[in-house]
Amino acid sequence: MKDLLAGILPKNDPADRAPFSWSRAVRVSLPFFALTLFWQSYDYTVPLMLSEHFKLGTIRYAAVMSVDNVIALIFLPLFGILSDRLGGRLGRRTPLILLGTAGGVIGLLFMRLFDGRAAAGESAFFGFFLALLFTVFFMSLFRAPSAALIADCFVRPQRTRANAILNLMGALASVVFGLVGRKLIRERYGVTLFTDCMLFVAVGVAAAVLAYLALVRENRCVAKAEELNRALGLVDEKTDPSDRTRTRLTGGERKSLACILMATFCVYTAYNGFNTHYTNYLVRYLRQPASWMGPYLLEVILATLMMLPAAFVTSRLGRKKSSLVGSALCVLGYSGASLVTPRWPQLLYLWFVIAAVGFPLIGINLGPMVLELGKDRDSGRFMSYYYVATTAAQIVTPTLAGLFINAGGYRVIGVYGGFFNLLAFLCCLLARHGDVKPELAAAVEDALTDDDP
């Protein structure tokens, strides 16, 4: 708490300066805030538009909703590599962030236009679908570059903590959409209208990125990180800014990268699979009303609050050990959910608390572990590998979890989550690279000063 307050309160004495720039982490996370705000609205509103306004059946609207994942799998690595190769006055990531935001906002406004026409009874699906493709493409343009800013603007031992702030900003965007965006969905003459909600999201995305543009000078942040690398003696073949060659991983590093990406895939297979079928688990197995939000809200809020403590734990234990502890807790939490019975549904609170403590410990560390393996100049490419793994999980897990449910009923969804977190634990155990030594992180904390402009 002392460190947190030191990072927030004004700094009058250089001796009181915090070792970590919380403000910089928040500022460079603004594009990620914009992305999360968009995707939260997209996942919530578009299925309703397709089913209510365009009269698509479940299979057809599910196919449309899979388009964003297909685009991500194809283009994310290309966008990441492209951002690594850019340069100039705006830096490497900012041009794609600006281009993606401009295209995404324009596309979102056209989606709003065509959805409004469909709500009025016009035939507008073709225009809406083209606008959707346009929007998803441009919003995918800066997913990897926005996360790669963490690698560009912070020295390696500090990236887990910076990534925790990134995740917190994403959680804040989800809260903003839940509290404001959803409230703007209107009912008029029996028709659900999303126009106000979509306009709010478009303005919110644009405002967040404009704030980033006003508050962050990417090249200045990168220069600061490079200066600190030199001052702390952390410059090597992966952090040397003069080295323009691409990363060449050793055999051991390639195996570790595969293990970390497989752990990422397994963690999000468990997480998304459980959440996809959670409502049916609640209603059909536990025989509770769908409105019983207590356990779910507790898990979401606690997982969000635990991100910063998880970063502090990582600074003591290291990324690998923290990920092992986190995945072990998730195994226990998810598996325990399968032991809850309709007679004692309140026990779900206990298992969700355990999972909520465990998930941040692994969730905030996998991305930095991937980044640790590549050179700083290739951070966009390596960040795209991470997002390909999460996207692949999102594509596979709804159907795969459904097969488990068909075999054992909705109770088995907890076993499903526990099983894939156990696989994640084993993958993390096999990874030999990507960690940061806790004593090095502690030394960097003691040496760093926050004198950013």
FIVO-649376 format. One record per residue: x, y, z of N, C-alpha, C in turn. Coordinates in steps of 0.02 Angstrom, whole numbers, padded with zeros to 5 digits, always signed. Layout:
# FIVO-649376
XYZXYZXYZ
...
This chain:
# FIVO-649376
+00041-00060+00000+00000+00000+00000+00043+00063+00000
+00100+00059+00036+00145+00116+00038+00171+00132-00031
+00191+00079-00068+00216+00089-00136+00161+00118-00181
+00100+00092-00172+00044+00115-00213+00031+00189-00201
+00030+00209-00137+00018+00279-00122+00075+00323-00147
+00136+00296-00143+00193+00335-00168+00189+00346-00242
+00158+00298-00278+00151+00307-00350+00095+00353-00369
+00049+00367-00321-00009+00408-00336+00000+00480-00312
+00028+00488-00251+00034+00554-00222+00088+00595-00257
+00084+00661-00255+00135+00703-00285+00203+00689-00255
+00255+00699-00295+00323+00684-00274+00361+00750-00267
+00370+00773-00206+00406+00835-00194+00480+00824-00182
+00496+00767-00154+00565+00750-00137+00587+00692-00181
+00642+00698-00218+00664+00642-00259+00674+00578-00220
+00692+00584-00157+00702+00524-00117+00637+00486-00105
+00581+00520-00113+00516+00488-00101+00486+00459-00165
+00520+00464-00220+00492+00442-00283+00481+00366-00283
+00425+00347-00312+00409+00276-00314+00454+00240-00363
+00468+00175-00351+00512+00138-00395+00478+00117-00460
+00413+00122-00463+00377+00099-00522+00328+00154-00544
+00326+00169-00609+00283+00223-00634+00213+00198-00646
+00171+00203-00594+00102+00182-00602+00066+00225-00653
+00080+00289-00655+00046+00334-00701+00063+00315-00773
+00126+00298-00786+00145+00279-00854+00109+00215-00874
+00104+00167-00827+00069+00105-00842-00004+00117-00860
-00036+00163-00824-00106+00179-00839-00111+00213-00907
-00066+00259-00921-00070+00297-00984-00060+00252-01045
-00011+00207-01042+00002+00164-01100-00051+00109-01106
-00092+00101-01053-00146+00051-01056-00211+00078-01085
-00213+00142-01101-00275+00172-01126-00298+00140-01192
-00254+00124-01240-00279+00089-01300-00310+00021-01283
-00283-00014-01234-00311-00078-01214-00379-00068-01181
-00387-00014-01143-00452+00005-01117-00503+00013-01174
-00482+00049-01226-00526+00059-01283-00545-00006-01317
-00496-00051-01326-00509-00116-01356-00560-00156-01315
-00549-00158-01249-00593-00197-01206-00663-00169-01206
-00669-00103-01205-00735-00072-01208-00772-00093-01271
-00736-00094-01328-00767-00114-01391-00788-00187-01388
-00742-00232-01368-00757-00304-01372-00811-00323-01322
-00814-00290-01265-00869-00303-01218-00936-00287-01251
-00939-00230-01284-01002-00210-01316-01017-00256-01375
-00966-00274-01412-00974-00318-01471-01004-00385-01450
-00974-00416-01400-00996-00483-01378-01066-00481-01348
-01084-00424-01318-01149-00420-01285-01205-00401-01333
-01192-00353-01377-01246-00325-01418-01255-00359-01486
-01200-00378-01519-01207-00403-01587-01249-00467-01591
-01241-00516-01546-01286-00574-01550-01360-00555-01545
-01375-00505-01503-01445-00483-01497-01468-00448-01561
-01425-00408-01591-01443-00376-01655-01457-00428-01708
-01413-00477-01713-01420-00527-01766-01484-00569-01757
-01501-00585-01694-01559-00627-01683-01625-00587-01684
-01624-00526-01656-01686-00488-01650-01700-00444-01711
-01649-00412-01738-01660-00365-01793-01652-00397-01862
-01606-00445-01867-01594-00476-01932-01623-00547-01936
-01654-00570-01882-01691-00633-01880-01649-00693-01899
-01586-00694-01877-01543-00751-01890-01552-00804-01836
-01553-00867-01856-01556-00921-01808-01490-00930-01771
-01490-00975-01723-01431-00984-01680-01369-01002-01720
-01375-01049-01765-01317-01072-01803-01289-01016-01847
-01334-00978-01879-01312-00926-01925-01279-00868-01887
-01309-00847-01830-01277-00791-01795-01214-00813-01760
-01209-00878-01740-01148-00903-01711-01092-00902-01763
-01109-00917-01826-01059-00915-01880-01035-00843-01891
-01080-00795-01889-01060-00725-01896-01015-00704-01838
-01032-00726-01777-00994-00707-01718-00924-00738-01717
-00914-00790-01757-00848-00822-01760-00800-00785-01806
-00826-00737-01844-00785-00702-01893-00726-00667-01860
-00738-00635-01802-00684-00598-01770-00627-00643-01749
-00642-00704-01726-00589-00750-01707-00550-00775-01767
-00584-00785-01823-00550-00807-01885-00503-00751-01908
-00527-00690-01909-00485-00633-01929-00425-00627-01883
-00436-00637-01817-00381-00632-01770-00328-00685-01783
-00349-00746-01795-00300-00800-01807-00259-00786-01869
-00290-00757-01920-00254-00745-01983-00209-00684-01978
-00234-00630-01949-00200-00566-01955-00160-00544-01893
-00174-00571-01834-00139-00547-01775-00063-00552-01781
-00035-00609-01803+00038-00612-01811+00064-00561-01861
+00026-00549-01915+00048-00501-01965+00048-00430-01937
-00004-00414-01899-00008-00347-01869+00048-00337-01817
+00062-00390-01779+00116-00385-01730+00183-00373-01762
+00197-00411-01815+00261-00402-01851+00265-00334-01884
+00208-00311-01912+00207-00245-01944+00224-00191-01894
+00196-00196-01834+00210-00145-01783+00283-00145-01762
+00315-00204-01763+00386-00208-01747+00429-00171-01798
+00406-00168-01860+00446-00141-01914+00433-00067-01928
+00382-00040-01897+00368+00031-01907+00416+00074-01865
+00414+00138-01878+00455+00185-01841+00435+00256-01860
+00470+00304-01835+00455+00373-01852+00437+00414-01791
+00410+00472-01804+00396+00520-01750+00346+00494-01700
+00298+00453-01723+00246+00428-01678+00266+00362-01645
+00322+00333-01664+00343+00270-01635+00321+00211-01677
+00325+00151-01647+00308+00090-01684+00235+00069-01675
+00208+00077-01616+00140+00053-01602+00086+00105-01615
+00101+00168-01601+00051+00221-01605+00019+00227-01674
+00057+00223-01730+00023+00228-01795-00032+00176-01805
-00019+00114-01785-00070+00062-01793-00128+00073-01744
-00113+00098-01685-00166+00113-01637-00213+00167-01665
-00184+00219-01694-00225+00273-01723-00264+00249-01783
-00230+00213-01828-00265+00187-01888-00320+00139-01869
-00305+00093-01823-00356+00045-01802-00415+00078-01768
-00402+00128-01727-00456+00163-01693-00500+00201-01743
-00468+00237-01789-00507+00275-01839-00551+00228-01880
-00522+00174-01905-00562+00126-01944-00615+00093-01903
-00598+00074-01840-00647+00041-01798-00706+00085-01780
-00693+00149-01765-00747+00195-01747-00792+00207-01808
-00761+00217-01866-00801+00227-01927-00845+00166-01941
-00814+00107-01936-00853+00045-01946-00909+00037-01896
-00895+00054-01833-00946+00048-01782-01005+00095-01795
-00991+00155-01820-01045+00202-01836-01087+00176-01894
-01055+00143-01943-01094+00113-01998-01134+00053-01973
-01106+00013-01927-01145-00041-01897-01207-00013-01863
-01197+00042-01828-01252+00075-01794-01305+00097-01844
-01283+00125-01900-01329+00149-01952-01371+00091-01980
-01338+00037-01999-01374-00018-02031-01417-00056-01981
-01395-00061-01918-01436-00093-01867-01499-00051-01855
-01491+00015-01854-01550+00058-01846-01600+00048-01902
-01575+00039-01963-01621+00027-02019-01656-00040-02011
-01619-00090-01989-01649-00156-01979-01703-00153-01925
-01689-00115-01871-01738-00109-01817-01802-00074-01841
-01794-00032-01894-01852+00002-01923-01888-00039-01975
-01864-00101-01987-01898-00146-02033-01867-00150-02102
-01812-00115-02115-01780-00118-02180-01735-00180-02185
-01719-00199-02247-01673-00255-02259-01603-00226-02264
-01561-00236-02212-01496-00204-02210-01440-00251-02188
-01452-00317-02194-01402-00364-02168-01336-00360-02206
-01338-00354-02271-01276-00353-02310-01232-00294-02290
-01262-00235-02284-01224-00177-02263-01197-00185-02193
-01239-00213-02148-01217-00223-02079-01158-00271-02076
-01162-00325-02115-01108-00376-02113-01043-00347-02141
-01046-00307-02194-00986-00276-02220-00956-00228-02169
-01000-00189-02135-00976-00143-02083-00945-00182-02025
-00974-00239-02008-00947-00280-01955-00877-00306-01973
-00868-00331-02035-00803-00354-02057-00751-00298-02054
-00771-00240-02077-00727-00181-02078-00706-00163-02006
-00756-00162-01961-00743-00143-01892-00697-00192-01857
-00712-00256-01863-00672-00308-01830-00601-00308-01855
-00592-00298-01920-00525-00297-01949-00483-00241-01918
-00512-00181-01916-00473-00124-01890-00463-00128-01814
-00512-00153-01778-00502-00159-01706-00452-00214-01689
-00444-00263-01733-00393-00315-01723-00323-00288-01741
-00322-00234-01778-00259-00207-01802-00212-00188-01745
-00239-00165-01689-00194-00142-01636-00201-00181-01571
-00228-00242-01574-00232-00283-01514-00162-00301-01488
-00121-00331-01531-00052-00348-01511-00009-00285-01499
-00011-00235-01544+00029-00175-01531+00012-00140-01466
-00051-00137-01447-00069-00102-01385-00040-00138-01324
-00041-00204-01325-00012-00242-01269+00064-00240-01271
+00094-00236-01331+00166-00233-01337+00196-00169-01308
+00155-00118-01299+00179-00056-01268+00207-00070-01199
+00180-00119-01164+00206-00137-01098+00279-00158-01103
+00295-00196-01156+00364-00217-01165+00408-00159-01185
+00382-00113-01225+00422-00057-01249+00438-00007-01194
+00392+00003-01147+00396+00059-01101+00419+00041-01031
+00432-00024-01019+00455-00046-00953+00512-00096-00961
+00559-00093-00914+00613-00142-00914+00584-00210-00896
+00618-00262-00916+00589-00329-00912+00565-00351-00843
+00603-00339-00790+00578-00361-00724+00515-00325-00700
+00497-00270-00733+00438-00231-00713+00376-00247-00753
+00381-00292-00802+00325-00300-00849+00265-00336-00819
+00276-00380-00771+00219-00413-00740+00175-00362-00705
+00206-00316-00668+00167-00265-00633+00132-00220-00683
+00167-00202-00737+00135-00161-00789+00078-00198-00822
+00086-00263-00832+00034-00304-00862-00027-00309-00816
-00015-00307-00750-00071-00307-00703-00113-00243-00711
-00079-00186-00721-00115-00124-00733-00153-00128-00798
-00123-00158-00850-00157-00167-00914-00222-00206-00904
-00219-00260-00865-00278-00300-00852-00329-00263-00811
-00305-00222-00764-00351-00181-00724-00389-00131-00768
-00353-00102-00815-00386-00055-00861-00438-00091-00904
-00423-00152-00924-00473-00191-00960-00534-00206-00917
-00522-00223-00853-00578-00235-00808-00619-00171-00797
-00585-00114-00793-00621-00050-00786-00665-00037-00846
-00640-00053-00906-00680-00044-00966-00743-00088-00964
-00735-00149-00939-00793-00193-00932-00845-00164-00884
-00820-00134-00829-00865-00104-00780-00901-00044-00811
-00864-00003-00849-00894+00056-00881-00949+00036-00929
-00936-00017-00969-00988-00039-01014-01048-00066-00976
-01034-00105-00922-01089-00133-00884-01132-00081-00850
-01100-00028-00825-01137+00023-00788-01170+00075-00833
-01138+00090-00890-01162+00144-00933-01189+00116-01000
-01147+00078-01035-01165+00055-01101-01229+00015-01103
-01235-00033-01057-01295-00075-01056-01358-00035-01038
-01349+00017-00997-01406+00058-00978-01434+00098-01037
-01393+00106-01090-01414+00145-01148-01451+00103-01200
-01457+00039-01187-01497-00004-01231-01571+00008-01215
-01609+00032-01264-01678+00055-01252-01729+00005-01281
-01787+00006-01252-01845-00029-01279-01896+00022-01303
-01917+00017-01366-01966+00064-01393-02015+00026-01438
-02078+00027-01417-02131-00008-01455-02114-00082-01466
-02085-00112-01414-02070-00183-01418-02007-00200-01456
-01968-00149-01477-01907-00160-01516-01847-00137-01473
-01796-00179-01470-01736-00161-01433-01692-00118-01477
-01671-00060-01452-01630-00014-01490-01560-00008-01459
-01510-00015-01502-01441-00014-01478-01403+00049-01501
-01438+00094-01534-01403+00151-01565-01367+00194-01514
-01399+00209-01457-01367+00251-01406-01307+00215-01376
-01314+00151-01364-01259+00112-01336-01199+00112-01383
-01212+00101-01447-01157+00098-01496-01123+00166-01504
-01162+00219-01501-01133+00285-01504-01088+00298-01443
-01111+00277-01385-01071+00285-01324-01005+00248-01330
-01007+00187-01356-00946+00147-01364-00899+00180-01414
-00925+00204-01470-00883+00236-01520-00849+00298-01490
-00886+00338-01453-00857+00398-01422-00807+00377-01368
-00823+00326-01329-00777+00303-01277-00711+00277-01304
-00714+00238-01358-00653+00213-01390-00611+00270-01416
-00642+00317-01451-00606+00374-01478-00576+00417-01423
-00614+00429-01369-00590+00471-01314-00530+00439-01279
-00532+00373-01268-00476+00340-01234-00413+00344-01275
-00418+00335-01341-00358+00337-01383-00333+00408-01391
-00379+00456-01396-00357+00526-01399-00322+00547-01334
-00346+00521-01277-00312+00535-01213-00243+00504-01214
-00237+00444-01240-00171+00412-01247-00125+00456-01290
-00150+00479-01346-00110+00520-01391-00087+00585-01358
-00130+00612-01315-00113+00675-01281-00064+00664-01224
-00067+00607-01192-00029+00596-01130+00034+00555-01139
+00041+00521-01195+00097+00475-01205+00136+00494-01267
+00201+00499-01259+00247+00505-01315+00286+00439-01318
+00266+00396-01364+00292+00329-01365+00369+00328-01368
+00398+00367-01413+00471+00366-01420+00505+00388-01356
+00475+00436-01320+00504+00459-01258+00501+00404-01204
+00445+00368-01201+00440+00313-01154+00489+00257-01169
+00497+00242-01233+00544+00190-01253+00615+00211-01237
+00632+00273-01250+00699+00298-01234+00712+00294-01159
+00661+00308-01118+00668+00304-01046+00683+00233-01025
+00647+00184-01053+00659+00114-01036+00729+00092-01058
+00751+00115-01117+00818+00097-01140+00871+00128-01095
+00860+00189-01073+00907+00222-01028+00913+00184-00962
+00856+00162-00936+00856+00124-00874+00890+00056-00882
+00880+00025-00940+00915-00038-00954+00990-00028-00950
+01014+00026-00980+01086+00039-00979+01111+00055-00909
+01072+00097-00873+01093+00117-00806+01095+00059-00758
+01050+00010-00768+01046-00047-00722+01086-00107-00746
+01121-00100-00802+01161-00155-00828+01121-00213-00854
+01061-00198-00881+01018-00250-00906+01022-00258-00982
+01066-00221-01014+01071-00225-01087+01105-00290-01107
+01072-00328-01149+01102-00389-01177+01079-00395-01249
+01087-00455-01277+01070-00463-01348+00995-00455-01361
+00953-00459-01309+00881-00452-01319+00856-00382-01305
+00894-00343-01269+00872-00275-01252+00912-00221-01287
+00963-00239-01325+01006-00190-01358+00968-00157-01415
+00953-00092-01411+00913-00059-01463+00949-00053-01530
+01015-00060-01530+01053-00056-01592+01051-00121-01632
+01029-00175-01601+01026-00240-01634+00962-00244-01675
+00969-00247-01741+00911-00247-01785+00894-00317-01812
+00929-00368-01790+00915-00436-01814+00855-00464-01777
+00819-00510-01809+00761-00541-01779+00782-00591-01725
+00736-00605-01680+00750-00653-01626+00760-00722-01655
+00813-00755-01632+00824-00825-01649+00825-00864-01584
+00774-00903-01573+00768-00940-01511+00810-01004-01513
+00838-01021-01456+00873-01084-01449+00821-01140-01446
+00844-01202-01451+00798-01259-01446+00759-01259-01381
+00794-01244-01325+00761-01242-01260+00710-01186-01256
+00727-01128-01285+00681-01072-01284+00619-01086-01326
+00628-01121-01383+00569-01139-01423+00523-01186-01385
+00552-01233-01349+00510-01278-01309+00474-01240-01254
+00509-01193-01222+00477-01154-01170+00421-01111-01198
+00432-01081-01257+00380-01041-01289+00319-01084-01304
+00330-01144-01329+00274-01189-01343+00237-01206-01279
+00274-01218-01224+00242-01235-01160+00201-01176-01134
+00229-01115-01138+00193-01057-01113+00130-01043-01154
+00136-01049-01220+00078-01038-01262+00025-01092-01251
+00047-01154-01240-00001-01207-01225-00034-01195-01157
+00005-01171-01108-00025-01153-01044-00077-01098-01053
-00061-01048-01094-00109-00994-01109-00172-01022-01140
-00164-01066-01189-00221-01098-01221-00264-01135-01170
-00232-01173-01126-00269-01213-01077-00304-01169-01025
-00271-01116-01002-00302-01072-00953-00365-01040-00981
-00362-01017-01043-00421-00983-01071-00471-01032-01099
-00450-01093-01114-00499-01146-01129-00541-01160-01068
-00509-01165-01010-00546-01176-00948-00591-01117-00931
-00562-01057-00934-00598-00996-00913-00658-00983-00958
-00648-00982-01024-00703-00967-01070-00753-01024-01074
-00729-01086-01069-00775-01143-01070-00823-01142-01011
-00795-01129-00952-00838-01126-00892-00887-01068-00897
-00863-01009-00916-00907-00951-00919-00961-00957-00973
-00943-00990-01029-00992-00999-01083-01053-01039-01059
-01041-01090-01018-01095-01135-00997-01115-01124-00925
-01090-01070-00894-01104-01059-00823-01179-01050-00809
-01214-01012-00851-01285-00999-00838-01325-01063-00838
-01311-01107-00886-01347-01171-00888-01327-01215-00829
-01264-01212-00809-01242-01248-00749-01282-01224-00688
-01291-01158-00683-01326-01128-00627-01400-01148-00627
-01431-01145-00686-01503-01155-00690-01521-01229-00694
-01487-01266-00738-01507-01334-00751-01480-01384-00700
-01420-01370-00673-01391-01416-00625-01405-01394-00553
-01386-01332-00536-01397-01309-00467-01468-01288-00454
-01509-01281-00507-01580-01264-00500-01590-01197-00466
-01547-01149-00485-01552-01081-00459-01576-01035-00515
-01606-00978-00497-01627-00931-00549-01567-00900-00584
-01574-00885-00647-01520-00855-00686-01500-00788-00657
-01545-00757-00619-01531-00691-00590-01485-00695-00529
-01469-00756-00505-01426-00763-00447-01354-00748-00467
-01334-00685-00460-01270-00661-00485-01216-00658-00431
-01234-00674-00368-01187-00666-00313-01120-00699-00323
-01116-00765-00334-01051-00797-00342-01011-00771-00401
-01044-00760-00457-01009-00736-00517-00981-00666-00506
-01022-00621-00478-00998-00553-00465-00940-00553-00415
-00945-00595-00364-00891-00600-00315-00826-00621-00349
-00831-00670-00394-00771-00694-00429-00740-00639-00472
-00782-00604-00510-00757-00552-00554-00725-00495-00515
-00759-00472-00462-00733-00416-00423-00669-00436-00387
-00669-00496-00356-00609-00517-00319-00550-00529-00366
-00562-00559-00424-00508-00569-00472-00478-00503-00494
-00521-00452-00503-00496-00386-00522-00454-00355-00466
-00479-00360-00405-00444-00331-00348-00378-00367-00334
-00373-00430-00354-00313-00470-00339-00257-00460-00390
-00269-00421-00442-00217-00414-00494-00154-00380-00467
-00162-00325-00431-00103-00292-00404-00069-00333-00350
-00106-00363-00302-00072-00408-00255-00036-00465-00290
-00065-00491-00345-00032-00544-00382+00034-00520-00412
+00036-00457-00434+00099-00429-00461+00152-00424-00406
+00131-00404-00346+00179-00400-00291+00203-00470-00271
+00159-00520-00272+00180-00588-00258+00231-00612-00309
+00219-00594-00372+00264-00614-00425+00333-00584-00416
+00336-00522-00391+00401-00490-00380+00441-00526-00326
+00408-00567-00285+00443-00606-00234+00457-00677-00257
+00408-00708-00289+00415-00778-00308+00443-00789-00378
+00435-00740-00422+00452-00751-00492+00390-00771-00531
+00393-00766-00596+00335-00779-00638+00315-00853-00639
+00364-00897-00644+00348-00968-00651+00315-00994-00588
+00344-00981-00530+00315-01005-00468+00247-00975-00455
+00239-00911-00471+00173-00879-00462+00121-00912-00507
+00141-00927-00569+00095-00960-00616+00076-01030-00592
+00125-01065-00563+00110-01132-00537+00062-01128-00479
+00073-01081-00434+00026-01072-00378-00043-01053-00403
-00046-01006-00452-00110-00985-00479-00148-01041-00513
-00113-01079-00554-00147-01134-00589-00170-01188-00541
-00130-01201-00488-00150-01250-00437-00214-01227-00402
-00218-01163-00384-00278-01137-00353-00338-01141-00400
-00327-01129-00464-00381-01134-00513-00405-01207-00521
-00358-01254-00519-00377-01325-00521-00424-01340-00463
-00405-01316-00403-00445-01328-00344-00513-01293-00348
-00512-01229-00370-00574-01190-00373-00624-01217-00424
-00600-01231-00484-00645-01256-00536-00670-01326-00520
-00624-01369-00498-00645-01438-00482-00694-01439-00424
-00684-01394-00376-00730-01390-00320-00800-01373-00340
-00807-01334-00395-00874-01315-00419-00914-01377-00439
-00880-01430-00459-00915-01492-00478-00941-01530-00416
-00916-01511-00357-00938-01543-00295-00999-01509-00264
-01014-01449-00288-01073-01413-00262-01136-01449-00284
-01183-01453-00240-01247-01487-00254-01305-01438-00250
-01361-01455-00281-01420-01411-00276-01443-01399-00205
-01424-01444-00159-01445-01436-00090-01405-01381-00055
-01341-01372-00073-01298-01322-00042-01265-01279-00096
-01302-01242-00134-01272-01203-00188-01227-01147-00163
-01236-01126-00099-01195-01072-00071-01121-01091-00068
-01105-01156-00071-01035-01176-00070-00998-01152-00132
-01036-01131-00183-01004-01104-00244-00962-01043-00228
-00983-01004-00178-00944-00945-00158-00873-00965-00140
-00865-01018-00101-00799-01040-00079-00753-01056-00138
-00778-01095-00184-00736-01116-00240-00721-01059-00288
-00769-01013-00295-00757-00955-00338-00705-00908-00307
-00704-00903-00241-00652-00862-00209-00583-00891-00222
-00577-00956-00216-00512-00989-00229-00490-00977-00301
-00536-00986-00349-00519-00975-00419-00502-00903-00432
-00538-00857-00400-00526-00785-00410-00458-00764-00384
-00434-00796-00332-00366-00781-00306-00314-00810-00353
-00327-00869-00381-00278-00903-00423-00271-00875-00493
-00328-00855-00523-00325-00835-00594-00278-00777-00608
-00278-00722-00567-00231-00668-00582-00158-00689-00577
-00143-00736-00533-00073-00757-00525-00045-00788-00588
-00087-00822-00626-00063-00850-00689-00080-00803-00747
-00136-00769-00743-00159-00728-00800-00113-00669-00815
-00084-00638-00763-00042-00579-00776+00030-00598-00793
+00048-00661-00788+00117-00682-00798+00132-00715-00865
+00082-00744-00897+00095-00782-00958+00117-00736-01015
+00085-00677-01022+00105-00630-01074+00177-00607-01065
+00197-00583-01005+00267-00563-00994+00316-00621-01004
+00296-00682-00989+00341-00739-01000+00354-00749-01075
+00301-00740-01115+00311-00743-01188+00357-00688-01211
+00346-00627-01187+00387-00570-01207+00460-00578-01187
+00472-00611-01131+00539-00620-01106+00583-00659-01154
+00552-00701-01195+00590-00745-01241+00613-00708-01303
+00580-00655-01323+00598-00620-01384+00638-00557-01370
+00669-00532-01421+00702-00468-01416+00650-00413-01409
+00671-00358-01379+00624-00302-01371+00598-00277-01437
+00638-00281-01490+00616-00257-01555+00563-00303-01586
+00556-00363-01559+00506-00411-01585+00447-00420-01538
+00437-00373-01493+00384-00382-01442+00314-00386-01473
+00303-00350-01528+00238-00354-01561+00224-00424-01588
+00275-00454-01619+00267-00522-01646+00254-00572-01589
+00292-00567-01535+00283-00616-01481+00217-00605-01445
+00195-00542-01439+00131-00530-01408+00074-00558-01451
+00083-00557-01516+00031-00585-01560+00027-00660-01551
+00083-00694-01537+00081-00766-01523+00035-00780-01463
+00042-00738-01412+00001-00746-01352-00073-00739-01369
-00090-00689-01409-00160-00678-01425-00188-00730-01472
-00146-00759-01514-00168-00815-01556-00188-00874-01511
-00149-00886-01458-00165-00941-01412-00231-00929-01377
-00244-00867-01354-00307-00852-01320-00365-00856-01370
-00354-00834-01431-00407-00836-01482-00424-00907-01501
-00373-00949-01509-00385-01020-01524-00427-01052-01469
-00413-01035-01406-00452-01062-01351-00525-01040-01356
-00537-00977-01373-00605-00951-01379-00643-00987-01434
-00608-01007-01488-00641-01042-01543-00659-01114-01523
-00613-01147-01490-00619-01219-01476-00664-01233-01417
-00659-01193-01364-00687-01215-01300-00763-01220-01296
-00804-01178-01329-00876-01187-01322-00899-01257-01345
-00873-01279-01403-00893-01345-01428-00862-01401-01387
-00798-01394-01369-00764-01446-01330-00797-01454-01262
-00813-01399-01229-00847-01404-01164-00916-01435-01173
-00949-01420-01229-01013-01451-01243-01010-01526-01247
-00955-01553-01275-00946-01625-01279-00940-01655-01209
-00903-01621-01165-00898-01644-01096-00966-01645-01062
-01005-01591-01074-01071-01586-01043-01117-01640-01068
-01115-01654-01133-01157-01707-01161-01140-01775-01130
-01077-01784-01111-01056-01848-01083-01073-01854-01009
-01069-01797-00972-01077-01802-00900-01125-01753-00868
-01160-01713-00907-01205-01664-00880-01169-01599-00861
-01209-01549-00842-01179-01483-00828-01134-01483-00767
-01142-01531-00723-01098-01535-00665-01025-01543-00685
-01013-01574-00742-00945-01590-00763-00907-01529-00787
-00940-01471-00795-00905-01412-00819-00851-01390-00770
-00860-01404-00705-00808-01390-00657-00747-01435-00667
-00760-01498-00681-00705-01545-00696-00668-01524-00759
-00706-01500-00808-00676-01475-00870-00627-01418-00855
-00649-01369-00816-00606-01313-00799-00546-01336-00759
-00556-01380-00711-00500-01405-00671-00450-01444-00712
-00475-01484-00760-00431-01525-00802-00385-01482-00844
-00412-01430-00875-00370-01388-00918-00323-01344-00878
-00343-01325-00817-00295-01289-00775-00240-01335-00750
-00255-01399-00741-00202-01447-00724-00153-01453-00782
-00178-01455-00844-00133-01456-00902-00091-01393-00904
-00121-01336-00887-00083-01273-00885-00028-01277-00833
-00043-01306-00775+00008-01315-00723+00067-01356-00749
+00052-01410-00783+00105-01453-00810+00146-01417-00863
+00113-01378-00905+00148-01340-00957+00195-01288-00925
+00171-01253-00874+00213-01204-00840+00272-01238-00806
+00260-01297-00779+00313-01334-00746+00369-01352-00794
+00351-01366-00857+00400-01386-00908+00437-01327-00939
+00411-01266-00930+00443-01207-00959+00507-01191-00921
+00562-01185-00956+00627-01171-00925+00650-01100-00936
+00615-01063-00978+00634-00994-00994+00573-00949-00987
+00585-00884-00984+00530-00836-00980+00520-00807-00912
+00555-00834-00862+00548-00808-00794+00594-00748-00785
+00585-00714-00729+00631-00662-00709+00649-00676-00636
+00713-00672-00621+00735-00689-00553+00707-00639-00504
+00676-00663-00449+00647-00616-00401+00698-00567-00372
+00760-00591-00361+00809-00545-00332+00827-00490-00381
+00825-00504-00446+00838-00452-00496+00781-00401-00496
+00720-00426-00493+00662-00381-00491+00666-00336-00430
+00685-00364-00372+00690-00324-00312+00745-00272-00318
+00801-00290-00350+00855-00243-00359+00834-00185-00405
+00797-00202-00457+00773-00150-00502+00725-00103-00467
+00680-00131-00425+00633-00089-00387+00671-00039-00344
+00725-00061-00313+00763-00016-00270+00799+00037-00309
+00819+00022-00371+00860+00068-00410+00819+00117-00451
+00758+00097-00472+00719+00138-00517+00695+00202-00483
+00690+00255-00521+00657+00316-00499+00606+00336-00551
+00555+00368-00529+00501+00388-00574+00505+00462-00588
+00544+00481-00639+00549+00552-00656+00526+00563-00727
+00472+00528-00745+00444+00536-00812+00418+00606-00821
+00421+00631-00883+00390+00696-00897+00315+00689-00896
